[in-house]
Amino acid sequence: MREYVRIGSPEDVQAFRTRRIERSRALARMLRLPADLAVANDRFSGRGGKIFADSQRVQQLNFELLVGVTNLQRKTACLS
């Protein structure tokens, strides 16, 4: 697993995220993998977990690249 963290102004962070999403899509195309981008959330536990997860989704803070690895109907999150 590799994680990229960007610290900066909101504009810098948004531009960084946009570039990462574009690179992820380009990688899937290069590998000729059927892929879709979907809003996602981290797994949170405890009483407030659902609130945190819902908040991430509403604010679109997390995305996953879903790839049809063995089944085109049920895709696997390969990049987040």
MMTF fields as JSON, N, C-alpha, C and O atoms, coordinates in Angstrom:
{
  "mmtfVersion": "1.0.0",
  "mmtfProducer": "UNKNOWN",
  "numBonds": 319,
  "numAtoms": 320,
  "numGroups": 80,
  "numChains": 1,
  "numModels": 1,
  "chainsPerModel": [1],
  "groupsPerChain": [80],
  "chainIdList": ["A"],
  "bondAtomList": [4, 2, 8, 6, 12, 10, 16, 14, 20, 18, 24, 22, 28, 26, 32, 30, 36, 34, 40, 38, 44, 42, 48, 46, 52, 50, 56, 54, 60, 58, 64, 62, 68, 66, 72, 70, 76, 74, 80, 78, 84, 82, 88, 86, 92, 90, 96, 94, 100, 98, 104, 102, 108, 106, 112, 110, 116, 114, 120, 118, 124, 122, 128, 126, 132, 130, 136, 134, 140, 138, 144, 142, 148, 146, 152, 150, 156, 154, 160, 158, 164, 162, 168, 166, 172, 170, 176, 174, 180, 178, 184, 182, 188, 186, 192, 190, 196, 194, 200, 198, 204, 202, 208, 206, 212, 210, 216, 214, 220, 218, 224, 222, 228, 226, 232, 230, 236, 234, 240, 238, 244, 242, 248, 246, 252, 250, 256, 254, 260, 258, 264, 262, 268, 266, 272, 270, 276, 274, 280, 278, 284, 282, 288, 286, 292, 290, 296, 294, 300, 298, 304, 302, 308, 306, 312, 310, 316, 314],
  "bondOrderList": [1, 1, 1, 1, 1, 1, 1, 1, 1, 1, 1, 1, 1, 1, 1, 1, 1, 1, 1, 1, 1, 1, 1, 1, 1, 1, 1, 1, 1, 1, 1, 1, 1, 1, 1, 1, 1, 1, 1, 1, 1, 1, 1, 1, 1, 1, 1, 1, 1, 1, 1, 1, 1, 1, 1, 1, 1, 1, 1, 1, 1, 1, 1, 1, 1, 1, 1, 1, 1, 1, 1, 1, 1, 1, 1, 1, 1, 1, 1],
  "groupList": [{"groupName": "MET", "atomNameList": ["N", "CA", "C", "O"], "elementList": ["N", "C", "C", "O"], "formalChargeList": [0, 0, 0, 0], "bondAtomList": [1, 0, 2, 1, 3, 2], "bondOrderList": [1, 1, 2], "singleLetterCode": "M", "chemCompType": "L-PEPTIDE LINKING"}, {"groupName": "ARG", "atomNameList": ["N", "CA", "C", "O"], "elementList": ["N", "C", "C", "O"], "formalChargeList": [0, 0, 0, 0], "bondAtomList": [1, 0, 2, 1, 3, 2], "bondOrderList": [1, 1, 2], "singleLetterCode": "R", "chemCompType": "L-PEPTIDE LINKING"}, {"groupName": "GLU", "atomNameList": ["N", "CA", "C", "O"], "elementList": ["N", "C", "C", "O"], "formalChargeList": [0, 0, 0, 0], "bondAtomList": [1, 0, 2, 1, 3, 2], "bondOrderList": [1, 1, 2], "singleLetterCode": "E", "chemCompType": "L-PEPTIDE LINKING"}, {"groupName": "TYR", "atomNameList": ["N", "CA", "C", "O"], "elementList": ["N", "C", "C", "O"], "formalChargeList": [0, 0, 0, 0], "bondAtomList": [1, 0, 2, 1, 3, 2], "bondOrderList": [1, 1, 2], "singleLetterCode": "Y", "chemCompType": "L-PEPTIDE LINKING"}, {"groupName": "VAL", "atomNameList": ["N", "CA", "C", "O"], "elementList": ["N", "C", "C", "O"], "formalChargeList": [0, 0, 0, 0], "bondAtomList": [1, 0, 2, 1, 3, 2], "bondOrderList": [1, 1, 2], "singleLetterCode": "V", "chemCompType": "L-PEPTIDE LINKING"}, {"groupName": "ILE", "atomNameList": ["N", "CA", "C", "O"], "elementList": ["N", "C", "C", "O"], "formalChargeList": [0, 0, 0, 0], "bondAtomList": [1, 0, 2, 1, 3, 2], "bondOrderList": [1, 1, 2], "singleLetterCode": "I", "chemCompType": "L-PEPTIDE LINKING"}, {"groupName": "GLY", "atomNameList": ["N", "CA", "C", "O"], "elementList": ["N", "C", "C", "O"], "formalChargeList": [0, 0, 0, 0], "bondAtomList": [1, 0, 2, 1, 3, 2], "bondOrderList": [1, 1, 2], "singleLetterCode": "G", "chemCompType": "PEPTIDE LINKING"}, {"groupName": "SER", "atomNameList": ["N", "CA", "C", "O"], "elementList": ["N", "C", "C", "O"], "formalChargeList": [0, 0, 0, 0], "bondAtomList": [1, 0, 2, 1, 3, 2], "bondOrderList": [1, 1, 2], "singleLetterCode": "S", "chemCompType": "L-PEPTIDE LINKING"}, {"groupName": "PRO", "atomNameList": ["N", "CA", "C", "O"], "elementList": ["N", "C", "C", "O"], "formalChargeList": [0, 0, 0, 0], "bondAtomList": [1, 0, 2, 1, 3, 2], "bondOrderList": [1, 1, 2], "singleLetterCode": "P", "chemCompType": "L-PEPTIDE LINKING"}, {"groupName": "ASP", "atomNameList": ["N", "CA", "C", "O"], "elementList": ["N", "C", "C", "O"], "formalChargeList": [0, 0, 0, 0], "bondAtomList": [1, 0, 2, 1, 3, 2], "bondOrderList": [1, 1, 2], "singleLetterCode": "D", "chemCompType": "L-PEPTIDE LINKING"}, {"groupName": "GLN", "atomNameList": ["N", "CA", "C", "O"], "elementList": ["N", "C", "C", "O"], "formalChargeList": [0, 0, 0, 0], "bondAtomList": [1, 0, 2, 1, 3, 2], "bondOrderList": [1, 1, 2], "singleLetterCode": "Q", "chemCompType": "L-PEPTIDE LINKING"}, {"groupName": "ALA", "atomNameList": ["N", "CA", "C", "O"], "elementList": ["N", "C", "C", "O"], "formalChargeList": [0, 0, 0, 0], "bondAtomList": [1, 0, 2, 1, 3, 2], "bondOrderList": [1, 1, 2], "singleLetterCode": "A", "chemCompType": "L-PEPTIDE LINKING"}, {"groupName": "PHE", "atomNameList": ["N", "CA", "C", "O"], "elementList": ["N", "C", "C", "O"], "formalChargeList": [0, 0, 0, 0], "bondAtomList": [1, 0, 2, 1, 3, 2], "bondOrderList": [1, 1, 2], "singleLetterCode": "F", "chemCompType": "L-PEPTIDE LINKING"}, {"groupName": "THR", "atomNameList": ["N", "CA", "C", "O"], "elementList": ["N", "C", "C", "O"], "formalChargeList": [0, 0, 0, 0], "bondAtomList": [1, 0, 2, 1, 3, 2], "bondOrderList": [1, 1, 2], "singleLetterCode": "T", "chemCompType": "L-PEPTIDE LINKING"}, {"groupName": "LEU", "atomNameList": ["N", "CA", "C", "O"], "elementList": ["N", "C", "C", "O"], "formalChargeList": [0, 0, 0, 0], "bondAtomList": [1, 0, 2, 1, 3, 2], "bondOrderList": [1, 1, 2], "singleLetterCode": "L", "chemCompType": "L-PEPTIDE LINKING"}, {"groupName": "ASN", "atomNameList": ["N", "CA", "C", "O"], "elementList": ["N", "C", "C", "O"], "formalChargeList": [0, 0, 0, 0], "bondAtomList": [1, 0, 2, 1, 3, 2], "bondOrderList": [1, 1, 2], "singleLetterCode": "N", "chemCompType": "L-PEPTIDE LINKING"}, {"groupName": "LYS", "atomNameList": ["N", "CA", "C", "O"], "elementList": ["N", "C", "C", "O"], "formalChargeList": [0, 0, 0, 0], "bondAtomList": [1, 0, 2, 1, 3, 2], "bondOrderList": [1, 1, 2], "singleLetterCode": "K", "chemCompType": "L-PEPTIDE LINKING"}, {"groupName": "CYS", "atomNameList": ["N", "CA", "C", "O"], "elementList": ["N", "C", "C", "O"], "formalChargeList": [0, 0, 0, 0], "bondAtomList": [1, 0, 2, 1, 3, 2], "bondOrderList": [1, 1, 2], "singleLetterCode": "C", "chemCompType": "L-PEPTIDE LINKING"}],
  "groupTypeList": [0, 1, 2, 3, 4, 1, 5, 6, 7, 8, 2, 9, 4, 10, 11, 12, 1, 13, 1, 1, 5, 2, 1, 7, 1, 11, 14, 11, 1, 0, 14, 1, 14, 8, 11, 9, 14, 11, 4, 11, 15, 9, 1, 12, 7, 6, 1, 6, 6, 16, 5, 12, 11, 9, 7, 10, 1, 4, 10, 10, 14, 15, 12, 2, 14, 14, 4, 6, 4, 13, 15, 14, 10, 1, 16, 13, 11, 17, 14, 7],
  "groupIdList": [1, 2, 3, 4, 5, 6, 7, 8, 9, 10, 11, 12, 13, 14, 15, 16, 17, 18, 19, 20, 21, 22, 23, 24, 25, 26, 27, 28, 29, 30, 31, 32, 33, 34, 35, 36, 37, 38, 39, 40, 41, 42, 43, 44, 45, 46, 47, 48, 49, 50, 51, 52, 53, 54, 55, 56, 57, 58, 59, 60, 61, 62, 63, 64, 65, 66, 67, 68, 69, 70, 71, 72, 73, 74, 75, 76, 77, 78, 79, 80],
  "secStructList": [7, 7, 7, 7, 7, 7, 7, 1, 7, 2, 2, 2, 2, 2, 2, 2, 2, 2, 2, 2, 2, 2, 2, 2, 2, 2, 2, 2, 2, 2, 6, 6, 7, 7, 3, 3, 3, 3, 3, 7, 7, 7, 7, 7, 7, 1, 6, 6, 2, 2, 2, 2, 2, 2, 2, 2, 2, 2, 6, 6, 7, 7, 3, 3, 3, 3, 3, 7, 1, 1, 7, 1, 1, 1, 7, 3, 3, 3, 3, 7],
  "xCoordList": [0.845, 0.0, 0.887, 1.932, 0.459, 1.164, 0.143, -0.936, 0.481, -0.444, 0.237, 1.386, -0.487, 0.018, -0.747, -1.975, -0.011, -0.623, -0.153, 1.036, -1.098, -0.759, -1.187, -2.333, -0.281, -0.568, -0.374, 0.645, -1.352, -1.251, -2.572, -3.454, -2.682, -3.934, -5.035, -4.744, -6.292, -7.382, -7.257, -7.571, -6.81, -6.65, -5.558, -5.73, -4.418, -3.321, -3.753, -3.436, -4.475, -4.921, -5.914, -5.835, -6.837, -7.818, -7.127, -7.479, -6.148, -5.409, -4.646, -4.605, -4.043, -3.319, -4.28, -3.965, -5.445, -6.423, -6.89, -7.015, -7.143, -7.576, -6.521, -6.847, -5.255, -4.168, -4.088, -3.888, -4.242, -4.174, -5.317, -5.119, -6.508, -7.645, -7.398, -7.658, -6.9, -6.616, -5.559, -5.682, -4.527, -3.471, -4.01, -3.607, -4.916, -5.517, -6.334, -6.242, -7.122, -7.913, -7.008, -7.288, -5.927, -4.984, -4.325, -4.124, -3.994, -3.394, -4.358, -3.957, -5.61, -6.605, -6.753, -6.837, -6.785, -6.884, -5.657, -5.776, -4.467, -3.234, -3.226, -2.744, -3.767, -3.829, -5.056, -5.263, -5.87, -7.098, -8.046, -8.634, -8.169, -9.074, -10.363, -10.317, -11.505, -12.761, -12.854, -12.885, -12.899, -12.854, -13.834, -14.111, -14.346, -15.233, -14.726, -14.127, -14.966, -14.622, -15.887, -16.941, -15.777, -16.946, -16.569, -15.458, -17.517, -17.337, -17.311, -18.084, -16.428, -16.266, -16.124, -16.189, -15.932, -15.645, -14.735, -14.71, -13.996, -13.174, -14.088, -15.23, -13.575, -14.35, -14.094, -12.96, -15.143, -15.063, -15.82, -16.809, -15.357, -16.06, -16.572, -16.247, -17.354, -17.877, -19.159, -19.672, -19.651, -20.951, -20.999, -21.999, -19.948, -19.953, -19.484, -19.421, -19.152, -18.609, -19.493, -19.007, -20.786, -21.696, -21.742, -21.825, -21.691, -21.708, -20.449, -20.53, -19.28, -18.026, -18.055, -17.671, -18.507, -18.556, -19.509, -19.172, -20.687, -21.649, -21.094, -21.297, -20.397, -19.808, -18.759, -18.705, -17.923, -16.917, -17.57, -17.099, -18.642, -19.318, -19.971, -19.844, -20.662, -21.345, -20.332, -20.583, -19.192, -18.17, -17.258, -16.368, -17.477, -16.664, -15.175, -14.37, -14.83, -13.445, -12.641, -11.415, -13.316, -12.625, -13.238, -14.459, -12.375, -12.81, -12.125, -11.031, -12.774, -12.172, -12.266, -13.248, -11.229, -11.265, -11.688, -10.955, -12.877, -13.437, -13.123, -13.434, -12.503, -12.033, -12.704, -12.801, -13.163, -13.732, -12.618, -12.187, -12.154, -11.02, -11.47, -10.955, -12.422, -12.901, -14.369, -14.863, -15.068, -16.5, -16.856, -16.673, -17.353, -17.667, -18.871, -19.034, -19.705, -20.863, -20.483, -21.099, -19.487, -19.052, -17.585, -16.693, -17.354, -16.001, -15.28, -15.901, -13.952, -13.086, -12.422, -11.952, -12.383, -11.693, -10.188, -9.637, -9.545, -8.104, -7.276, -6.099, -7.867, -7.196, -8.175, -9.371, -7.665, -8.534, -7.836, -8.394],
  "yCoordList": [-1.173, 0.0, 1.231, 1.267, 2.222, 3.499, 4.597, 4.594, 5.522, 6.608, 7.931, 8.154, 8.802, 10.136, 11.14, 11.102, 12.031, 13.071, 14.412, 14.62, 15.31, 16.655, 17.674, 17.67, 18.529, 19.608, 20.914, 21.116, 21.794, 23.068, 23.794, 23.48, 24.758, 25.519, 24.611, 23.593, 24.978, 24.166, 23.987, 22.92, 25.003, 24.914, 23.922, 23.123, 23.975, 23.041, 21.601, 20.71, 21.38, 20.031, 19.53, 18.373, 20.364, 19.977, 19.639, 18.655, 20.446, 20.183, 18.866, 18.098, 18.602, 17.351, 16.164, 15.179, 16.263, 15.178, 14.95, 13.806, 16.017, 15.897, 15.184, 14.318, 15.55, 14.889, 13.404, 12.577, 13.056, 11.647, 10.849, 9.715, 11.434, 10.747, 10.533, 9.448, 11.557, 11.436, 10.373, 9.598, 10.329, 9.317, 7.914, 6.969, 7.774, 6.467, 5.987, 4.824, 6.871, 6.504, 6.158, 5.216, 6.913, 6.647, 5.278, 4.553, 4.93, 3.627, 2.51, 1.54, 2.637, 1.616, 1.502, 0.395, 2.636, 2.604, 1.946, 1.143, 2.289, 1.723, 0.196, -0.524, -0.28, -1.72, -2.371, -3.578, -1.556, -2.009, -2.706, -3.745, -2.098, -2.615, -1.797, -0.569, -2.465, -1.728, -1.131, -1.866, 0.178, 0.821, 1.983, 2.66, 2.188, 3.308, 4.0, 3.369, 5.28, 6.037, 6.208, 6.561, 5.958, 6.056, 6.762, 6.611, 7.536, 8.157, 7.027, 6.074, 7.135, 6.081, 6.699, 7.917, 5.842, 6.304, 5.293, 4.115, 5.778, 4.882, 4.118, 4.513, 3.024, 2.273, 2.855, 2.903, 3.282, 3.827, 2.901, 2.283, 2.807, 1.974, 2.84, 4.022, 2.235, 2.959, 3.685, 3.648, 4.337, 5.002, 6.079, 6.199, 6.843, 7.936, 7.528, 8.365, 6.251, 5.794, 6.077, 6.515, 5.834, 6.077, 7.558, 7.917, 8.408, 9.853, 10.265, 11.029, 9.762, 10.088, 9.573, 10.289, 8.344, 7.762, 8.552, 8.88, 8.851, 9.634, 11.004, 11.489, 11.625, 12.945, 12.879, 13.754, 11.833, 11.677, 11.567, 12.156, 10.818, 10.625, 11.918, 12.281, 12.609, 13.852, 14.892, 15.596, 14.988, 15.967, 15.464, 16.187, 14.234, 13.606, 13.69, 14.149, 13.239, 13.289, 12.05, 12.049, 11.012, 9.77, 9.165, 9.12, 8.705, 8.055, 6.708, 6.501, 5.796, 4.511, 4.279, 4.65, 3.659, 3.225, 1.763, 0.904, 1.495, 0.151, -0.537, -0.016, -1.71, -2.418, -3.785, -4.496, -4.141, -5.462, -6.47, -6.716, -7.046, -7.978, -9.36, -9.875, -9.957, -11.284, -11.27, -12.227, -10.199, -10.137, -8.687, -7.804, -8.445, -7.077, -6.515, -5.298, -7.385, -6.927, -6.484, -5.57, -7.114, -6.795, -6.384, -7.228, -5.092, -4.576, -4.471, -4.38, -4.486, -4.467, -3.101, -2.549, -2.556, -1.285, -1.545, -2.252, -0.967, -1.177, 0.047, -0.082, 1.212, 2.444, 3.273, 3.293, 3.953, 4.79, 6.106, 6.97],
  "zCoordList": [0.0, 0.0, 0.0, 0.651, -0.729, -0.754, -0.511, -1.104, 0.351, 0.658, 0.369, 0.751, -0.309, -0.611, 0.234, 0.309, 0.863, 1.688, 1.158, 0.917, 0.982, 0.494, 1.535, 1.986, 1.909, 2.847, 2.096, 1.435, 2.202, 1.505, 1.556, 2.355, 0.694, 0.617, 0.064, -0.563, 0.294, -0.273, -1.789, -2.317, -2.47, -3.92, -4.295, -5.216, -3.572, -3.83, -3.594, -4.383, -2.506, -2.161, -3.205, -3.616, -3.637, -4.656, -5.974, -6.624, -6.37, -7.606, -7.508, -8.469, -6.353, -6.129, -6.262, -6.929, -5.628, -5.688, -7.125, -7.564, -7.845, -9.239, -10.078, -10.89, -9.878, -10.618, -10.275, -11.165, -8.999, -8.583, -9.203, -9.639, -9.243, -9.846, -11.334, -11.856, -12.018, -13.453, -13.714, -14.663, -12.885, -13.048, -12.812, -13.49, -11.855, -11.575, -12.764, -13.159, -13.327, -14.503, -15.68, -16.421, -15.857, -16.953, -16.774, -17.748, -15.548, -15.284, -15.666, -16.309, -15.281, -15.633, -17.151, -17.683, -17.849, -19.31, -19.927, -20.852, -19.41, -19.932, -19.782, -20.657, -18.66, -18.41, -19.035, -18.909, -19.711, -20.363, -19.387, -19.685, -18.224, -17.203, -17.201, -17.259, -17.137, -17.02, -15.625, -14.639, -15.531, -14.213, -14.136, -15.126, -12.932, -12.636, -11.381, -10.511, -11.297, -10.102, -9.27, -9.798, -7.968, -7.097, -5.796, -5.289, -5.268, -3.955, -2.928, -3.028, -1.951, -0.951, 0.432, 0.6, 1.401, 2.761, 3.439, 3.084, 4.417, 5.226, 6.167, 6.404, 6.696, 7.675, 9.056, 9.533, 9.665, 11.01, 11.941, 11.548, 13.162, 14.134, 15.274, 15.383, 16.087, 17.233, 16.914, 15.795, 17.926, 17.847, 16.758, 16.05, 16.623, 15.649, 14.267, 13.367, 14.076, 12.803, 11.608, 10.566, 11.744, 10.624, 10.28, 9.105, 11.273, 11.022, 10.263, 9.301, 10.688, 9.996, 8.557, 7.632, 8.37, 7.029, 6.13, 4.992, 6.643, 5.857, 5.5, 4.387, 6.436, 6.2, 5.089, 4.226, 5.116, 4.066, 2.69, 1.718, 2.624, 1.34, 0.865, -0.305, 1.749, 1.377, 0.891, -0.087, 1.573, 1.201, 0.082, -0.365, -0.369, -1.411, -1.085, -1.895, 0.113, 0.57, 0.181, 0.285, -0.259, -0.57, -1.832, -1.985, -2.724, -3.947, -4.08, -3.555, -4.784, -5.096, -6.596, -7.238, -7.139, -8.529, -8.49, -8.002, -9.009, -8.987, -10.308, -11.379, -10.223, -11.405, -11.478, -10.478, -12.668, -12.89, -13.08, -14.207, -12.006, -12.06, -12.531, -13.523, -11.829, -12.214, -12.603, -13.198, -12.274, -12.517, -12.835, -11.997, -14.018, -14.419, -13.668, -13.581, -13.13, -12.366, -10.959, -10.41, -10.381, -9.024, -9.082, -9.175, -9.025, -9.187, -7.855, -6.796, -7.93, -6.75, -6.634, -7.628, -5.417, -5.184, -5.233, -4.389, -6.225, -6.39, -6.019, -5.681, -6.077, -5.695, -4.889, -5.177, -3.885, -3.069, -2.791, -2.115]
}
